[in-house]
Amino acid sequence: MIGQLDADVVVGYFTGKSILITGSTGFLVLVEKILRVQPDVKKLYLLIRAADDQSAKQRVETEVTGREIFQVLKQKHGNRFEDFIQEKVCPLAGDIMYENLGLPNAKLTVLLKEIDIIVNGAATTNFFERYDVAFDANVMGAKHICQFAKRCNKLKMLLHVSTAYVAGEQEGILPEKPFQVGETLREGTHLDIGSELNLIKDTRRQVKANRFSETAEKRTMKELGLKRAREFGWPNTYVFTKAMGEMLLGHLRGDIPVVIIRPSIITSILNEPLPGWMEGIRTIDSFIIGYAKQALSIFLVDLDLIMDVVPGDMVVNAMMVAMAAHSEEQAQHIYHVTSSLRNPAPYAVLAESGHRYFLHNPPRSRKNGEPMPLSRMRFFRTLPGFRMYMAVKFRLPLELLRLLNIALCGAFSRRYNELSRKYRYVMHIADLYAPYALFKGCFDDTNTERLRVVMANKQQDKSRGYDFGFDTKTIDWDDYFYRVHIPGVVNYLCD
Ligand SMILES: NC(=O)c1ccc[n+]([C@@H]2O[C@H](COP(=O)([O-])OP(=O)(O)OC[C@H]3O[C@@H](n4cnc5c(N)ncnc54)[C@H](OP(=O)(O)O)[C@@H]3O)[C@@H](O)[C@H]2O)c1
């Protein structure tokens, strides 16, 4: 199939297909695109965490099809939009942490006969998630999806969304290579996924036996995740558990066709259907929001380093092309949907375009609506430099406040505790995000480039209004940040 790809073949591929999508409340762009370009898709089954199908339906209406990104589709279908959605979209209450995705038997029987394609986008993406929660979604979830896929009678494709950062903090060129079970990023260690599960169960038992408070339990489980991730060389619980999910999928898949897509940092839509649209605050967006509100004056980042970002519509285009390209192949393919190798964007571009954007569109005071004076941000290129600044500027005054508080018999206790908590939070966030702000790796995307080459000049059908481009080389980053992404962040994320 790969040699014959073009936009029409990709669109045609989805005709009459039944697709199960998990994590759709986080991946609206995919749901929208399939429904827009291929109205003859048979059914999109959206697996949603909800008490029952009726609540799942309500979640889909408010969190998926009711969102602004569906405007173009609404216009296209006019007052038939609701009927179209009713006909094509089937919300299912379920959860990938359970075997059979938590689906009742009757429904399972129907789905196993019906499903052609599975897209597993569901994940817990919090870097500092409880280990048990992240393990359930990102490791057991991948396993359950794989087991479900193997039972589907006519499955043609299982596409699993992972992340390029399963590579941890490695430097240099990072290949699109599968993980072997047990592989780690730290020399001299071996990972046993079964033992990790037992460790989680044992820790849960101890926590219960010792009657930990809810807060203490949460902290224990979160710290356990971070500790285990770092033990094996990953910087946080999220990417560690995503890597284990990939390992299980590769190991258990048998001969089902699997595509693993590893995007880097997904940013706002570049082209269609709504440039600038996004949801959820990403690493780099906290910088823009901090600047927009003039609430952040320092930032830990080396401006000369490359931030690897890729617009959400390009990720979805790559996913759809890869599904069509490898349908029914009894193999596993891995794709980095990234930009650092072919069109690197240094953090300096974002800092400059951000400053220029806010000079031209000054942030306004919440109190009186007046434009606020713009102060430039201060950037720290190393964690020790950042820590030193924080110690002098905040830790030292805090220490003085602590002593004063003791001398005045606790008169400033509340203030001290509050400031101390804030300080610890900032340091913790800096610690968690440092591996990304100071990332020195570069994602090889040879596999993805091969798909791009096949699709070159054949990725669009403008007369029908669709585009399957995912070539990050075509992006002028300064223009994208200035004209699309930063206004998008201001519009959709800053309240
Ligand atoms: N955002 C990025 O920059 C980025 C970059 C690289 C890769 N990725 C990958 O892209 C995917 C989507 O990421 P995102 O940022 O869009 O995440 P997100 O906004 O946090 O969405 C995650 C989705 O997964 C669902 N989910 C979580 N646990 C589940 C479970 N146990 N069963 C069923 N559904 C569950 C969530 O449902 P609820 O609505 O019920 O919580 C939500 O729909 C993830 O696989 C992530 O690893 C994202």
The ligand as an ORCA input file, in Angstrom:
! r2SCAN-3c Opt
* xyz 0 1
  N       0.027     16.574     24.405
  C       1.245     16.362     23.953
  O       2.062     17.288     23.759
  C       1.661     14.947     23.641
  C       2.921     14.727     23.114
  C       3.315     13.429     22.804
  C       2.437     12.380     22.996
  N       1.218     12.612     23.531
  C       0.312     11.457     23.700
  O      -0.928     11.775     23.116
  C      -1.997     11.160     23.826
  C      -2.999     12.220     24.235
  O      -2.304     13.154     25.046
  P      -3.023     14.470     25.576
  O      -1.988     15.445     25.913
  O      -4.128     14.821     24.660
  O      -3.588     13.902     26.929
  P      -4.829     14.360     27.768
  O      -5.356     15.655     27.294
  O      -4.453     14.177     29.186
  O      -5.902     13.247     27.373
  C      -5.743     11.936     27.797
  C      -6.957     11.172     27.381
  O      -6.829      9.835     27.847
  C      -8.019      9.501     28.548
  N      -7.727      8.498     29.570
  C      -6.808      8.577     30.560
  N      -6.826      7.451     31.285
  C      -7.776      6.644     30.738
  C      -8.263      5.356     31.034
  N      -7.782      4.662     32.060
  N      -9.242      4.831     30.234
  C      -9.741      5.526     29.212
  N      -9.328      6.771     28.885
  C      -8.363      7.315     29.643
  C      -8.486     10.797     29.152
  O      -9.819     10.662     29.519
  P     -10.511     11.605     30.614
  O     -11.052     12.749     29.801
  O     -11.538     10.751     31.216
  O      -9.443     12.029     31.581
  C      -8.247     11.723     27.962
  O      -9.253     11.552     27.001
  C      -1.347     10.443     24.998
  O      -1.189      9.099     24.650
  C       0.005     11.128     25.143
  O       0.949     10.250     25.694
  C       0.802     13.873     23.849
*
